[in-house]
Amino acid sequence: MNWDLPSPFVIDVQVLPQHIDGLGHANNAVYVQWLEQAAWAHSQALGLSVQTYQQLDRGMAVVRHELDYLASAYCDEALQVATWLVDCDRKLRSFRRFQIRRVSDGATLLRGRTTFACVELSSGKPKRMPPEFVAAYGQLTTEA
């Protein structure tokens, strides 16, 4: 599949009956869940699991989503969700891009960008990224 940027991290998802809303297509909120799944899977692949976040008392919290819904997904369709780390200040913020494509025809259904901020889990306050985050998130950025 042709992606907007090189070397994406990709997960496969299936549109299930519970994803369909009253208009007969996947609800827009489900797309956000798929983005979250891709981001978590990518973080885990980089060695940053939920347990690691808890041990470090740090996490990356969503500050902003910018999403362009371009086409609808329908029940039983196979989709691929791609993500890239496109920027990281190695202090507080990181930025991801996303693209969702339908497998059958390669159509792009969504493009998005999410801003994350590092927070201390115990207080919810912004805190500097620990070295483990810098090593994982700060070294893999792709030009946006």
PEQUISUL-V435599 format. One record per residue. N is the residue number from 1. RES is the residue in three letters. D_CENTER is the distance of its C-alpha to the mean C-alpha in Angstrom with 2 decimals. Layout:
n=[N N]
res=[RES RES]
d_center=[D_CENTER D_CENTER]
This chain:
n=[1 2 3 4 5 6 7 8 9 10 11 12 13 14 15 16 17 18 19 20 21 22 23 24 25 26 27 28 29 30 31 32 33 34 35 36 37 38 39 40 41 42 43 44 45 46 47 48 49 50 51 52 53 54 55 56 57 58 59 60 61 62 63 64 65 66 67 68 69 70 71 72 73 74 75 76 77 78 79 80 81 82 83 84 85 86 87 88 89 90 91 92 93 94 95 96 97 98 99 100 101 102 103 104 105 106 107 108 109 110 111 112 113 114 115 116 117 118 119 120 121 122 123 124 125 126 127 128 129 130 131 132 133 134 135 136 137 138 139 140 141 142 143 144]
res=[MET ASN TRP ASP LEU PRO SER PRO PHE VAL ILE ASP VAL GLN VAL LEU PRO GLN HIS ILE ASP GLY LEU GLY HIS ALA ASN ASN ALA VAL TYR VAL GLN TRP LEU GLU GLN ALA ALA TRP ALA HIS SER GLN ALA LEU GLY LEU SER VAL GLN THR TYR GLN GLN LEU ASP ARG GLY MET ALA VAL VAL ARG HIS GLU LEU ASP TYR LEU ALA SER ALA TYR CYS ASP GLU ALA LEU GLN VAL ALA THR TRP LEU VAL ASP CYS ASP ARG LYS LEU ARG SER PHE ARG ARG PHE GLN ILE ARG ARG VAL SER ASP GLY ALA THR LEU LEU ARG GLY ARG THR THR PHE ALA CYS VAL GLU LEU SER SER GLY LYS PRO LYS ARG MET PRO PRO GLU PHE VAL ALA ALA TYR GLY GLN LEU THR THR GLU ALA]
d_center=[18.46 18.32 15.00 14.80 14.40 15.84 14.61 11.10 9.51 9.90 10.19 12.91 13.22 16.51 17.37 19.69 22.56 21.04 18.17 20.96 22.29 25.78 25.30 24.77 21.18 17.74 17.27 14.81 13.60 12.70 10.26 8.36 8.88 7.58 4.08 4.83 6.63 4.76 3.39 6.98 8.53 7.90 9.27 11.97 12.86 13.45 15.71 14.01 14.37 14.94 18.57 18.13 16.53 19.55 22.03 21.03 20.89 17.79 14.18 11.38 11.52 9.92 12.75 11.95 10.02 11.75 11.51 14.13 15.06 17.29 18.58 18.81 17.94 20.86 21.86 21.87 19.87 17.78 14.42 12.04 8.31 7.79 5.65 7.95 8.97 11.48 13.39 14.36 17.67 18.26 19.56 17.37 14.40 11.45 9.50 6.48 7.21 6.14 9.13 10.43 13.93 16.80 18.46 21.98 22.29 19.30 18.78 15.63 14.79 12.02 10.94 8.85 8.47 7.43 10.03 10.18 13.68 15.21 17.40 20.20 19.53 23.26 23.81 20.58 21.75 20.04 20.99 20.86 18.42 20.36 21.26 18.96 15.87 17.57 18.38 14.94 12.74 15.70 17.02 14.27 13.75 14.30 16.37 14.77]
